[in-house]
Amino acid sequence: MARLRAAYFGMSILPIMSFTTHLAVSSWLLAVVLRRGIWRPLPWFTSYVTSEVVGAAIGLALWFVDRQLYVTVSWWLDAAQVILIVGTVRESFLRTFVGFGSLRWFPWLVWSVMGSILAYSAWKVVYAPPVQNNRIVALIVDGEFTFRWGIVAVGLLSVALEKLFALPRDTREASVIVGCGVASVGFLAWAVIRSLFGTKYSLITQYIPELAYLIAVWIWLKYMRRPEAEVGFEELGMTPEQVALELRRYREAAERLLRKRDST
């Protein structure tokens, strides 16, 4: 959602501009997803984008009504969105590498990478927590910090495997994984800077996750707006008549082989 990372902004117009921009681009993306029918193969991604629209609308409304309530609601909504974005990445990863699960080494590779990253992020949360705040906020941020590292790891692993196996990298699923990785890097950058310098640079750093999300939306729109490549007679370079002729030839050849076998 369009949750800005600081709890106090004074009377600056920047938060309002951020909410409005977030709401506009998220609504545009959701409209494309629904119009293109992308919600059918990617329901988790659709739910995540919908949550961004709803979160931005609620954030903008509460910003004018009750800013203290806005801070409380935004943290809880953010916790729900962590679940949605994890489901989104899992969904696209499984669709990208469908069939690879039968390879004995593939699940071990995935779980080894994920385990290493999660172990590091858990260590970071325990010994150098990214945010010092009240218990609820710290729990949410620490949990998101851990999962965001996992998302970045999945993104890097996906790019490496796509290159290794010469898989297409301009698919919608690939763009979802890359976009979620970019958004996660933005959150991690904010968390690390906040951990190192506190609120010293919060006037600038609070917008890093928002900027990363806008870049992710640009990536998603770039691929979601494209019509999916069709596979039909024209794409195969054959007319329907030519396809029928080839099928008839294969059938006649099979019948000759069967007759020859029976005669012997």
Secondary structure, 3 states (H helix, E strand, C coil): CCCCCCCCCCCCCHHHHHHHHHHHHHHHHHHHHHHCCCCCCCHHHHHHHHHHHHHHHHHHHHHHHCHHHHHHHHHHHHHHHHHHHHHHHHHHHHHHCCCHHHCCHHHHHHHHHHHHHHHHHHHHHHHCCCCCCCHHHHHHHHHHHHHHHHHHHHHHHHHHHHHHCCCCCCCHHHHHHHHHHHHHHHHHHHHHHHHHHCCCCHHHHCCHHHHHHHHHHHHHHHHHCCCCCCCCCCCCCCCHHHHHHHHHHHHHHHHHHHHHHHHC
